[in-house]
Structures are given as structure tokens and as C-alpha cells.
Amino acid sequence: MAQKNPDPREAGPKPPFPKQSQPHPGHEGRMAPEPDYGEQSYKGLGRLEGRVALITGGDSGIGRAVCLAFAREGADVAVSFLSEGDDAQQVKRVVEDAGRKALLLPGDLTVEAQCRKLVEDTVKRFGRIDILVNNAAYQGEAVERFEDFDPERLERTFRTNILAMFHLVRHALPHMKEGSTIINTSSIQAYDPSPAILDYAVTKSAIVNFTKGLARELIERGIRVNAVAPGPVWTPLIPQSFDAEKTSKFGKDSPMGRPAQPAELAPSYVFLASDESRYVNAEVLGVTGGRLLA
């Protein structure tokens, strides 16, 4: 008998979720339910065999799922994270369980020198960079009024979410050859911004423009640049940004009736990193559950 395909609306936890909150930076282990990053489900097929990936924001959420998937596809992984050592150790474990090497790289990407050091440490350990995933992001608490966006927050958001991408690419390019790929994480917020997190939304829009412009130059060097634009995803960004009431209902207004789990995002990054997407360049791949990128 043929196996029945699961209903995508029922393939992950649905709200209401337990009321919860977290300080920044958030931790996956404190979330209820804990996000599914694919440890029990993702099966690799050797699509990235022998490659080296540097992934920012790799300790939790989408980044953790991408680290796991890349490792199971055959890549060694350098994992950049802010300070969440316990979460990063979990990532190291699953990468090594897949038979690949993991390098943990803590540090603040708002500092240009740290971006340079990430690249230098990755190259020192692995010799090159084949895949750069610019995924790290800062999302502050939702505000009630536009006037509540203070200068310190705005600078932190832009330095983390977009300026770090410029620095990382600039330092990584000398160590990337033909066939390498860069994948940036944008968001549905780039197309449908929420006023309460407008600073975050604006940076995600900038990432779309950054991706398209960078791709036009780097394809002349044989390097492809693409982006993934997730819709609502159940990650530590949610309870650290929204109040307990909104967190409990997160994803309810999605066409799917639920948020995505990080494991549901990882295959898109694998596709864009692999040879299967070799004619895909300057694209933004929406994984939004049905919300339109328009």
C-alpha cells in the first residue's frame, strides 16, 4: 500500500503554545515545545560531500537545522554564535554524530574584527570556505510606538543583520573558488513588514537587495548568491521578541495555521548550496507556508 502523504497543516505543533518569554539571546532548550531541527528526521544523500560551510547563527533555530542538514549531506561545519555555549555544544554533537567536523566560533558579529576572525579561524581549520550562510540576526522586543525605536537598538539591529553580511562576504571571498555559494536569510518581513519590529523588517528587505546585487557581480567569478525568506518559524527569536500572549498564538494566522519548524527550512538551504541548484542565482526562495512574497 502506498504511504499516505502527511497533511502539511498537521505536520508540526500548532498554537496555542504555553505562555513563555526569554531574554536575549534565547535558548532552544527553554522553549515549549522545543523546536524540531530535524535530528530524528533529516536523512542526508551526500549532496555536499567534502565541502566546508561557515554558518552564522548556527547554535539554534534555522541555523541549527542547517548545520545538522549540511553535516548529514557530507559537509564540515564552522558554527558561528553569539554566546549560547550550551546550544552550540548540541550542534557540535549532531555534526560529529554525522561523521563530520565541527568548529565552534563564539563572538559578536556587530564587531567587524570578529567577522574577519570567523573567516580566518574557519580557513585555518579547514583550508577554505565553499558555502557561506549568513543567517545570524537580532530581533528586538516588539514596540508599541515608532518612537520607541532607540538609537542603540537600531544600530545593533543593522550591524548584526546587514552590516555583518558585508564584512563576512568581503573577508570570505579570497577563500572561495568557482562553484562556491553564498546563502542569506531574509524573511517574509521584507515583503510584509510588522510595525512593531520595523527595524528588523527593514534589514530583511536590505538583505534581498544585497543578495540580488551581489549575485550579479559574483557569478562572473563562478560564485552563486541566493537567499531564503522564511515565514513564521518557531525559534528562540519569538519568545524573546514578543509578549507571552502573542507568543502563545504565534503562527495561528499563517495559511497553514501554524509556524514552520526549523527542520522545514533546512532543505531549502541544502538545495541552494548543492549542485542541484547550479542554474539558480540571485533568487529569493520563499518558505512561508503560503504567504506571498510580493
N, C-alpha and C positions, 0 to 999 in steps of 0.2 A: 504494500500500500504506500502511495506517495505521502511523504511527510507534509503536513499542513503548515503553510507559512504563517508565522505569528502576526497578529493584528498589531501594527506599529503603535497604535494608541495605547495598547496594553503592555508594551514591551519594557516599561520601566515604571518606577514608583510615581504615583500621581498625588497631587495635593488633595486635601490639606496635609501638610507636614507638621511635625511637632514645632511649637514656637521655640525659637533659638536665636542667639546672637553670638558674634565673635569679635574680638579686637583684631586690628591689622598687625601682622599678617595672620590670616586664618589657617586653620589646620583641618585636614580631612577627617582625622580620627575623632574630632569633636562634633561632626555633623550627624544629624539623624534624619533620614537614613544616610549612611556613608555613601559617597558617590561610587558608582561602578566604573572602574577604569580598565576593565577587561581582563583582569587576572585569571578568571575562571573561563573566559570565553574566547579570547583572541587567539587565533591559530595562524602562525606565520607560514609563508610559502617561499621564502628565500628571495623576495623581491629586492632587498637592499643588502645582499650578501657582500661582506667585506668593506662596507662603506663606513665613514666616520661622520657622526652627526653631533652638532652643538645645538642644544635646545635650551632656550631661556624659559624661566618659569616652569621648570621641569619637575618640581617637587610635588605638585598637586594639580587637581583639575585636569584640564585638557592636556597640559604639559606632561603630567604623569602618564596619562593614557598613551600619548605619542611616544614617550620613552619606552614604555613596555612594548608597544607595537613595533617600533623600529628595531628593538633588540630581537624580538621574535622573528623579524624579517631578515636578521643577519647583520645588523649594524652595531658597531661600538658607539657608546653614547657619552658625551660630556654633558652633565646636568648642571645648569646654572640656576641658582635660587637665592633668595634674599638672606634668610636666617633660620628657616624651618628645618633644623637638622634631623629631627625625628622623621618627618615626612620624606626627606631626601634619602635617609637610610633605607626606607621601604622601597624607594625607586631603585637604589643600588642593588638591593636584594633581588628584585624581579629581573633586572637586567642581567645579573650574574647567573641567576637560575636559568636564563635562556641561553647560557653559554657564551655571553658577550662581555666585554669590558665596560666598566662604568667609572667615570671620573666626576667627583662631586666638586662643584665650584661655587662656594658661597660668596656673596658680595652684592653691593648696591649698584645697580645699573644707572642710577642717576649721575654717577661719577664717571666721566669719560675714561679716566685711567683704569677703572675696573673693567670697562668694556674691552679695552686693549689687553688687559691681563687675562681675561677669559679666553680670548683668541690665542694668546701666547701660551697659556698653560695647556690648552687643547692640542695645539700643534706640537708642543714639547712632548706630550704623552703619545699622541697618535700619528704625528708627522704631517697631517693635512686636515682639511675640512672639506667634505663632499656635500654636506647638507647643513644649512643654517636655518633653524626655525626660530624666528623672532616672535615669541609667544608671551613673554612676561608683560604684565600690565598692573597698573594701580587704578583702583576704582574707589573713590572716597565715599563717605556716607551720603545718602540722598539728602538734598537740602530742600527746605520749604520755599525759599525765595531766591531769585537770582543773586541778590545782594549778599547771600551767604557764601558765595564762592570767594574765599580769601586768596591773596596773592601767593601765600606759601603752598596752599593746596594746588592751585593752578600750575605753579612751576613744577611741583613734584609729579603731577599727572603728565605734563608734557615731556618732562625729562625721562620718565620711565617708559611711556607708551610710544613715543615717536622719536625723540632725540637719540635715545639709546640705539634704535634701529640704524640711524645714520652712522653712528660710531662703530657699531658691530660690523656692519657691512664694509665700511671703509677699512677696518683692520683685518677682516677676514679675506677680502678679495685677493691679496697677494698669495694666499694659501689655497685658493680654489682654482680648479682647472676646468677645461671643457667637459661638459656633462654634469657639472655640479648644479645644485639647485638651492634657491632661497625661498622659504615659505613664511609669510607673515600672517599673523592672526588679526583680522579686522573684527567686525561684528554687525549684526542687524542694526545696531545703534548708529552705524554710519549712514543708514538709509531712513531710519525711523527713530530719531533721537528722543530720549526721555529728558524733559527739562530738569528733573531732579539730579541727574548725573550728566549734565550737558558738557562738562569739561572732558569726561571720559568719551562721550559720544563724538565730540569734535576730533579728538585724537584718532578715533577709529575711522573717521572719514578721511583724515590726513593719510592714514595707512593705505587706503585704497589708492589715493593719488600717488603716493610714494611707490607702491607696487607697480602701477602701470608705467610710470615714468622710468623707474629703474630697469624694468624689463626691456624697454626699448633700447637702452644702451648695452646692457649686459648680454643680450642674445648675440651681439656681434663678437663676444668672447666665448660663445657656446654655453653660457650660463643662463638658465631659466629662472624667472621670478614670478611667483603666484601668491595668492592669498586665500585663506578660508575665512568666511564670515559666518560664525555661529549665531543661532538664535538663542533663546533662553537655555542655559546649561547649568546643571546642579553642581556648583563648585563652591569653595570657601569664599569667593568674592560675594556671594549672595548674602549670607547671614552677617558678613562684616559691613555690608553697604546699606542694607535695608532693615527696617524695624521688624520685630518678631512677627507682627501681624501680616505684613507684606511677604515676608519670607515663607510663612506657612501657606500662602496662596500662590507661590512662585510657579509660573508656567501654566497656570489654570486658563489664561486667556490665549494660549497657543492653539492653533488649529488642531494640534494633537491632543490638547487637554492636559499636557504635562511638559516638564522641561526635558531636554535631552540629557543623557548621561555622558560623561566624558568618553566612555568606550564607543559611543556612537559617532564621535568626531574623528577619532584616530584614523579610521580607514581613508578618510579624505586626504590627510597628510601623507599617508603611505602612498596613495595614488599619485599625488603631486611630486613626491620625492623619487618615484620609480621611473624606469624606462617606459612603462605603460602610458605615461603622460608626456612623452618626449615632444609631441607637437602642441602641447598646451603651454602657453606663455602669456603673461600679463592678464591672467584671468582671476576673478574672484569667485570662488566656489561657495555658494550659499548652502549651509546646513541648518535650516531654520525651522523645520517642521511645517513648512507651508507659508510662512510669512514672506512677502515678496521683496526682493532686492530691486527697488525701483525708486 
